[in-house]
Amino acid sequence: MRISMPLQYAGEPKAAVDQVVELEKVGLDTVWVAEAYGFDSPTLMGYIAARTETVSIGSAILPLYTRTPSLVAMTAAGLDDLSGGRAILGLGASGPQVIEGWHGVPYTKPLARTRETIEICRRIWAREERLTHDGAVFQLPLPPDQGTGLGKPLKIINHPVRPDIPVHVAALGEKNVQMTAEIADGWLPHLFVPEKADAVWGEAIAKGRARRDPALGELEISAGGLLAIGEGEDTKRLLDLVRPMIALYVGGMGAKGRNFNTPRPRRYGYEEAAETVQDLYLEGRKDEAAAAVPDEFVELTNLVGPESYVRERVEAFRAAGVTRLNVTPVGGDPVALVERVKGWLS
């Protein structure tokens, strides 16, 4: 098991990258750079590539609807070249609120778009032939009746460092998880409860793996949460830091019946609580929504407590198939925390 962390990009990105540089020295394996409706992730990923030497640099996630598949492939290939083969392409569909509200793009056919984007990217990186694609979402070149008729098949000018840049998918729904297990190099789940993961996701992953090309290797899984080691109530209270985020995703990332995040706590067995959190959040009672997130759900999706307990949490994630423990160090020296846990994983 390797160790990774999400870049805390909402504040001062240069300071966050300074921290990544220090964390790399103590064994951080991967840094994930998100993109929502703030700074774009490739710019920050390029800056990290210039400041680091060994850490893998992943987008988590690059929203599919914001770029053509060809641009996604070009961006990943460019980052892979600049970083010396350290790029990971993390993709996800995001949701209608951001895609239609911020980008003004219809949120349609997310599964087909994901599959076709990955197919096109891999074809571009392989550079074996000029690019053509005839899919349900993308047709390359564009058919004459949809444009000028002057489009022609092309091949990426540069030779990518790797023809097989790893592709990880942030999948939430059962069909998307199944597809991810079939075609992606890795899965980026969110609010992952390791003890309940097999009961919730086991069937979908098994179906996907049954159709998986052996050449892809084993499915990588990156999951985790807050990381803090210490005794007493002061450490335990650090879990409250994540409650507003959980409430936002479960309650506020979509309308009633159209929030892709609400079903997750329901499937983990917190049906009534998920409904309560969503209702409170949509009523504007955000603090109450955060307080209504079940303690058990908060505890099981994070790694906060005495050393013996955190070690148990690490092993629970390992037993659930997690290959990258994705942590956000809080409540102490982040470099020391990552170095400490890295030692357990070696």
Summary of the structure (lengths in Angstrom):
residues: 346
radius of gyration: 20.3
end to end distance: 7.7
largest distance: 68.8
contacts: 1146
relative contact order: 0.13
helix: 50%
strand: 14%
